[in-house]
Amino acid sequence: MASAALTAIFIFGLMSGSAEQVPSAQQLLDAAHKATDLASAGAYTLQATLVVNPGNPKFERRAKLMIVRDHDRARFTLESDGHTEERVALGAKQYVVPGQGALSAMGLRDFDYSWDPGRPPQFKTNELPSFSDVRKQKIQGKEAWCFDRKLPQSKTKLCFDVAKSMLVHESSSESHTEYSDYASLGPSMYPQRVQVFRKNMAPFELDQIFVTPAHANGDLFKVPQNALEIEKCDDEKPPVAISAPEPSFPKDAKDARQEAISVINVVLNDEGKIVSAEALGPDSYGFGKNSVDSIKTWQFKPATCNGRPVATEMNIEMSFRLH
């Protein structure tokens, strides 16, 4: 096992041996970052099998995820049923093809960073987190150190394996994620299985995750044709809807007394105009279609980055409730 991982295991072995030696939240974050930071591997390729609705034969769908990363350059590819979705990241900018929203909506555009919550943020923020006391809990049948990371608008629970310092559980009011079966790439560790449960979206898992060194030549990071540039920065403000008519309730759904929450991935250009709106998930009653038709009539003030108008993407949830 790599020296970084051995150091973390030794430290946490000492911590777990005495009730008085409880680690701080920052110590847990620092140890996890040291053990799982893939940047030390240089350029690499991550491949995984994506399964939506795992274990449900009627609705289960499979896809292949590939991430090729060389420090601040990355290419993301999702292949499913003959359809390929791609995006490229070059530093603070991502290049997105309108109508290809699955990678963003499922939180996969930076998936290879997801198990490293101690990673320094790419952009500065005025919202500094606070932490609850660290407590010991059973997670996945093993002892884990857990604490809450709090921001003004959110709270996230993080749990780390007592023996190995890796992240095993992350949850909030909107989602929870389980990380398991860690393997090594040089001095760094990564999970071979990740299960994700998100509010208002179908559950999914990434299995058979495999990370290997890569020779990343410049052609791999060529911007996809017709891609829109989306910029991130320190002072980022989301778009503001100035006109947002509600969608009509589908007649068949009303007759069948069906309710739903439809999730729509939306891409806006730097003028605040909608470039694409895409319903995520099955839509047997037309909730997604009616949501898309309505959102396409919405008007926005554009997102801004350090005061400049920029293109952006986001998910919009539309609730359909019978009164």
ABEGO torsion letter per residue (X at the ends): XBAAAAAAAAAAAAAAABAABBBBAAAAAAAAAAAABAAAAEBBBBBBBBBBGBGBAAABBBBBBBBBBBEABBBBBBBBGGBBBBBBBBEABBBBBBGBAAAAAAGAAAAAAAABAABBBABBBABBBBBBBBBBBBBGGBBBBBBBBBBAABBBBBBBBAAAGBBABBBBAABBBBBBGBBBBEABBBBABBBBBBBGBBBBBBBGBBBBBBBBBAAAABBBBGBBBBBBBABBBBBBBABBBBBBBBAAAAAAGBBBBBBBBBBBBAAGBBABBBBBEBBAAGAAAAAAAAAAABBBBBBBBGGBBBBBBBBBBBBBBBX
